[in-house]
Amino acid sequence: MISSDLFPYVAGLAVIATAAYWLSSQRPNLSSIPAVGPTGLISSYVGAYDYLRNAPKVLQRGYNKYKSSVFRVPYYDKWVVVVSSPQLVDDLRQSKDEDLSAILGFGQVFAAPWTLGRGFIDSDYHTKVIQSAMTRSITARFIDIRDEVAAAFEDEIKLPGDDWVAVPALGTILRVISRASNRLFVGLPLCRDPDYQLLAVSFSMGVMTSAKKINLFPNFLKPLVGPWLTNLPRDLERAKKHLVPIIEERLRLEEEHGPNWAERPNDLISWLLEYAKGEERTPHMLTQRMLIVNFLAIHTSANSFTQALFHLAQGPEYVEPLREELEAAIAEEGWTKSAMGKCIKLDSFLRESQRYTGASAVNINRIVVNPNGFTFSDGTHIPHGTFMAAATHATHHDDQNYENPDEFDGFRFAKMRGNDEDRESIKFQMVTPDVKYLSFGLGRHACPGRFFAVNELKLMLAYILQHYDVKLEGPRPPTEWFGTLAAANRSAKVEFRKRQT
C-alpha cells in the first residue's frame, strides 16, 4: 500500500505519465526519422530541456551526423524535423502551400493566436502589402526615413563634448528602429510620440517573451495559458487610443472621395486599406494589424543591427574602408537609396554579421498540412502535422559553404562579388537568400520586409559611420540563446563619441 506521504508524488508521476502517453499518441509518427537525443516517452523531455538550453550544439550534432538528410530534435510541445541537406532545403523552397504551410509554421514559433491575434493566421494580407506598396515606397520615402534616423540618434545619444559615452546598445537601437519604421508607417508626429514609441518597442519585445513561455506548454494547454501569458489585449487597447482616430478619419475620407483621393498619405494605414476586406477594415482589426507589422519590422531588425554594431565596435579596421565607400557614394548620389546600393562593403558587413550571429538556429519553419504528408526529393516521407525547419546556424558555419566560417569577415561577400561585372550582381547582396544563406528564409515565403529592413539598417550604419566613433567597453558581448532563438545581449553597452576628424 502506498504511504500517504508518497501519494502526492506517485499521483503526480501518474498524471505526467498519462499526459506524456496521450501527447505521444497525438503527435505525428516520426519513428523513421533519426533523432538527436533520447526518444523515450519521458526521457524525450530531458532531451527537450537540453535542446532548450543548448539548441545550437544539439543541432550541430545532428547536422554533422545527418548532413545529407533530415533528423529530429525534441521540444516541449513537439518534435522538430530539421532539414540539413541543401537539396532538401531547396525542396522546402519549391514546396506548395497546400503541402507545407509557412504561415502556420511562423505562427507556431511565435504562438501567434495569443501574441499576435487569430487574424494573423486567418489572413496574412499584410504580407502582400509589404511585398508591394511598402517595398515600392522605399525610394519615395527614403529621405523621410533618413531624417528620422538622424533625429532619433541625436535624441538617443547625447554627447556634450568629445569624451566617450557608454550607451545601452539594444535598448537604444530598438527605439531608433521603432521611430524610423514608424516614420514610414504612421509619419509625423505620431512616430515621435513617447507613448506610441514605447508601445511599439514593448509590444515587439513582449511578443517574443510571451511566445517563449507559451511554447513551453503542450498544445492542448496553450489555449488555457496563452491568454494569461500575453500582453496583446492590453497593448491593443493602448494602441487604439493612438490609431483609431486616424483610421476612422481615413475611412471617412475614403468613403467621401474614393480609395485614391488626391491627398491620401503614402503610409502603412493607406496600404492596408488597399487590401483589407470585410472585418479586417474595422479600426479594431486594422490597429491589430499595425501592431503585427511593427513586430515584424522592429524585433529582428533591432537584434540584427545591434549585433552588427558590436562587430563594428570590435573591429576598428573596418571603419575607414566603410567611410570611404560611403562618402564616395553620397558624393555621387546624395542621401538616396541608390547611394546605399553602391555601398557594397557596407552591405557585405551587415550580411556577414547576420550570417555570423543570426536571429535563430533554424529558419524556414513549415508545418505539413497535406493529409498525405510530404515527400522530399530523396524519398524521405514526413507525415501530416509535422513541424519542420532548416538548420540555419549550422549551414552558416559550415566550412563547405564558407571559408573559415567561425571567423567574422566583414567584407566576405564584397570579395565574393569579385570583378567589376559581378559587383552590381544581386547574388551576394544582403537581400538575396540562397540555400547557403538562410537568414531571410527562401523562395516565395522569404521575408517580405527584407528590402525595407536592409535599407533601414544601411542608413543607420551609415549615419553612425558618418557621425560617431564607437568602441566596446570590453570583449564582444555574448549572444543570448533561448532554445533556437538568438538575441543580442540585453545589458551590453557600446561607447560612442563624436567622430574625430
N, C-alpha and C positions, 0 to 999 in steps of 0.2 A: 504494500500500500504506500502511496506517495505521501511523504511528510507534508504537513500544512505549510511549513516554511519553504519547501521547494516547489509547491504547487504553482505559484505565480510564474516561476521561471520555466517550468515544464509547459504550462499553458501558453506562455509567450512563444516558446520554441515551436509548439504545435501550430500556433497561428502563423508564424513565419514560414514553417514548412508547407502548410496548406496554401498560403498565399504564393509561395515560390512555385509550388506544383501547378496551381491554377494559372499563374503568369506564363509558365513554360508551355502550357497547353494552348495559350492564346497567341504565342509567337510563331513566326514562320519557321518551318523545319529547315535548319541550316547545317544539319549534321554532315553534309557532304563538303562543306566549306571548311578548310583548315583554320583552327583557332590559335590565337596567341594568348596563352594563359589558361587557367583552369576552366572546365566546361561543365562541372557538376551542378546539380540543382541549387546547392547552397554555395559551393566554392566559387562559382562564377561571380558571385557578389564580392568575393575577395579580390578577384581579378578586376572587377569594376572599380573597386576602391584604388587599386594600383593604377588603373587607367586614369582615374580622376586626378591622381597626384603626379603621375609621370607619363602622360599621354605621348609626348614626343618620343620618349625612349621606347615605350611599348610599340608604337607604330614603326619606329625604326627597326626594331627586331623583326617585326612581321615583313617589312619592306625588304630587308636583307635576305630573308628566308624564302619569300614568295614573290620575288621581284617581277616575274613574268606572268603573274596571275592575280588572284584575289585571296584575301584572308579575312578573318573576322575578329573583332575585339568586343569585350563586354562593357556595356554601360548600365547604369541602374535601371533604365526604363526600356532597354532594347539591346540586341546585338547589332553592331555596325559592320557591314561588309565593306572592306577597304580595297579600292582598286589601285594597283601599283604599276601595272604594265602600260606603257604609252599607247599601245594598240587598243587596250581595253578602255583607257581614258578617252580615246577618240571615239569608241563606241558610245560612251556617255554623251559626247558632243553631238553625235549623229542621231541619237535616240529621239523617238516621237513622244509628244506629250501624253498620248494615250497609253504609252508603255511606262514611262518614268515621269514623275511629277516633280518639277523644280520648286514650284510654289509651296507644295506640301512639305518638301524637304527643308526649305528655308523656314517655313512656318513652325516645323517641329524643333529646329535648333533654337529658335527664339521664343518658343512657347506662345506663338502669335495669337491664338484665340483669347488669351488673357492679357498679354503685354501690349499687343497692337490692335486687338479687336477682331471679331469674326469677319469683318468686312475685308480684311487683308487676305484671308483665304478664299472668300467667296468671289472676290473680284480684284484682280491686280491691274486695274486700268491705269493706275499711276505709272506702271512700267511703260506703257505706250506714251504717256505724257512726257516722261523723262527721255525716252528714246527720240521723240520727235520735237515737240515745241521747245522743251527746255534745252536740248542739245543745239537746236538751230539758233537759239537766242544768245549763246555764249559770246559770239563775236560782237553783236549789237550791245550787249550789256557788259562787255569786258571792262570798260573804263569805270563803270559803277562798282564792279567787284573790286577792282584795283583801288579805287577811292576808299572803300570800306576796309580793305586790308590795311591800308596806311593809317586810317583813323583808329582802327582797333589796336594796332601795335602801339601807336602813340599814347592811347589811353591806358593800355595794359602795362607798358614798360616805361617807368618814369626814371630818367637818367639826368639828374640835375647837373652833373659835371662830367669829368672824364674817367671817373672811377668805375670799377666793376660792380655790378649789382646782381645778386642771385635772385632768379625768378623761378617760381614753381612752373615746371615745364608743361605738364599735361593740362593742368587747370587753365593756364594762360592760353594754350593752343586751342582748347575746347571753346573758350569764349571768342577768340578771333575767328575760328571757323564758323561758329554759330552766327556771328554778325555778318561775315562775308556771304555765307549761304543765304541768310535771310534778307540780305540786300537784294538778292535775285528773287527770293520767294515772295516777300511782302513789301520790300522797299523801305524808304524813309517815311516817317520817323520810327515806325514800329520795330525795325531791326535793331535800333539802339535803345529801345525801351528796356530799362534794367530788369523789370519783372518778366517780360517776354523772353529776354535773352537768358535769364536764369532758368526759366521754364524749359526752353529748348534744350539746354545742356542737361538739366536734371532728368528730363524725360528720356533723353537718349541714353544716358548712363543707367537710368533706372530700368530700362528695358533689359539690359544685359544682366543687371543684378537680380532682377526678378526671374528671368529665364533660367539662370544658373540654379536657383533654388527650386523652381517648379520642376525642372528636369531631373532632380534627384528622386522624384516620386514616380512610382509606376503609373502607366497611362490611366488605369481605372480610378486613381486617386486625384489626378490632375484637375478634373472639374470641381473637386471639393476644395483643394488647397489653392488652386490658381487665383480665384477671386480675392483670397486673403493675402496673397503674396505679390500683388501688382498694384502699382500706383496709377494705372490708366484712368479709372473713374475720376480720381482727384485731379490729375493733370488735365484731363479733358475739360472739366468744368472751369479750371483756371484758364485754359487756352480759349475757351468760348467767350470769356469776358473781353478778350482782345480781338478775336477774329469774327465773331458772329455779326457785330455791326457792319464790318467791312463786307462780309459775304452777303448779307441782306441787301446792302446798297448795290452791290454788283448785280444781284439777281433782279432788283428793281430796274436798274438801268438797261439790263439785257432785255427785260420784258418790254420796256418802252422803245428801245432803239434797235433791237435785234442783237444777235450774238457778236457781230463785228462792228459795234458802234465806234465812231471815229476816235474817241479819246480813251478807249479801253486800255488799261495798263498792261504792259508786257511782263506779267509776273505769274507765279505759280497758281494763284487763285483763278485767273483767267484761263490758264491752260487746263486746269482740272475741269472747269466748267465746259470746255470743249468736248470732253469725253465722258463726263459723269452722266449717268442715266437713272431715271426713277428716284428711288430713295437716296441714292448717292448724291443727288443735287440739293439735299437739305442742308441747312447750316450745321446741324449736329454732325452729319456724316462727313461733310467737307472739312470741318475742323479736325475730325479724327484722321482724315487722310493727310492733312497738313502735318500733323504730328508724325505720321508714318514716314513721310518724305524727310522730315527733319531728322528722324532717327537714322534713316538710310544715308543721309548726307553728312551727319556730324560724327557719329561714333567711330566708324572705321577710318575716316579721313584724319580725325584728330590723333588716333593711335599711330597711323602711318607717318604723319608729319612729325610727331614727337620723336619717334624712332629715328627718322632722318635727321632731326635736329641734334640728337645725341651723336649720330655719326659725324655730323659737321663739326660739332664742338670737340669731338675726339680727334678729328683729322684736319688740322690747320693747313696741311699741304694741299687740300682741295680748294681752299678759299680763293687764291689768286687766279688759277685757271678758270674757275667758275665766274669770277667777277669780270675777267677779260672777255669771256664769251658773252656774258650778259650785256656789258656796256657796248660791245660791237653790235649786238642785235638791236638794242634800244636806239643806238645812233642811226641805224638803217631803217628801222620800222616804227620807232616810238614805242610807247607802252601799249602794245596791241597783242592780240592772240597770235598774230603772225610772228612777232618778235619771240614769243615763248616757243613757237615751233622751231625757231632757228637755234635754240639753246639745247644742243644735242647732249652736251656734258651734263647740264642741269637735269634733263630728262633721264639720262643714264644713272645719275646719282640717286634719284628718287626711286627708279625701278630697282636698282641694286639693293637699296635699303629695304624695299618691300620683299624682294627675294630673300634677303638675309634674315630679316626679322618680320615675317608676315604676321597677319592677324589671327591665323588659325593653322593648326597642324593638318587639317583636312579642308577640302572645299568641294565644289560641285556636288552639293548634297541633293540626293534624289531618293524618292520612295517609289517602289514598284507598284503601279496601280493597275496594270493589266492582270485580270484574273488568272490568266495562264502563265504569269511570271514573265521574266525577261531572260533572253539567252544571248550571251556575248558571242563575238565572232570566233572565239576559240572553243565554243561549245559549252562553256560554263553556264549553268542554269541557276537563276536566282528566283525564288518563289515570291508570289504576291505578298505585299505588305512589308517587304524588306527595306531597311534604310541603308543606302549606300553613299559612299563619298570617296574622293580621290585623295591620295597621300601627298598633300601639297608640300609640307615641310621636308619630308624625305626626298621628294622629287627635286626640290630646290637645292638640296645639299648632296646631290648625287654626283660623284666625280665623273660619271659618264655623260652627264648633262652640262656640267660647268667645271672648268679648270680651277683647282684649289677652292672648292665650294664653301669651305668653312672659313675662308678669309673674305673680308669686306673689300671689294674693289670698286670704288665709286664710278670709275669710268669704264667698267667692264663692257657695258652694252654700247658705249660710244666707240670703243675699239672694235667691237663686233661689226659695226656698220662699215668699217674698212674704208674703201676708196670713195672718191667723190660721188660716183654713180650710186653707191649704196647709202650715202649719208641722208638722202631725202626719203629712203625707203621706210615704210611703216613697220617693217618686220621686227625691229628691236626697240620700237617705241614703247613707252610705259603703258599706253592704252591697248597694246596688241597682245592678246593672250595666245598661248600655244600649249602643246602637251608638256612642255618643259617649264612653262611659266604660268602658274595656275591661280595667281592671287586674285584675278578678276573673274574667275570661272572660265567657261569655254563655250563656244557655239552661240546658239540663239539666246541662251539664257545667261550669257556673260553679263556682268554688272552693267546695267543700262546707264548708270550715272558716272561711269568712269571718265568720260570725256570732260564733264564739268569738274569732277574731283581732281583730275590731273592738272588741268589749267589753274584751278584754285591753289593746289599745292605748289605749283611752279611759281605762281605770283607771290605766295607767302615766302618761299625760299629766296626768290629774287629780291624781295623787299628787305629781308634780313641781311643778305649779302651786301646790298647797296647802302644800308644804314647802320649796321652793327658789326662789332666783333663779338664772337661767342667762344666760350670755353667751358669745360666741365670742372666742377669742384674737385672731383676725384676720378676713380675709374668709371667706365661706362656702366650706367645703372642696368641691373639685370632685368630681363623681361619677366613679367608676372604671368604664370600659367595657371589656368583653372580648366582641367580636362584638356580639350583640344584648343581652347580659346586662349590667345596670347594678348596681353595688354602692355602698353608702355608703362614703365614704373610710375606709380601714382605719387610718390613722395619726392622724387628726384628733382633737383634744381639745375638750371643752366645759368651760367654767368654771362651777362650782357654788358657791353659798354658802347659808347658812341664810336663809330668807325674812325680809326686813326688813319689819316692820310699822310 
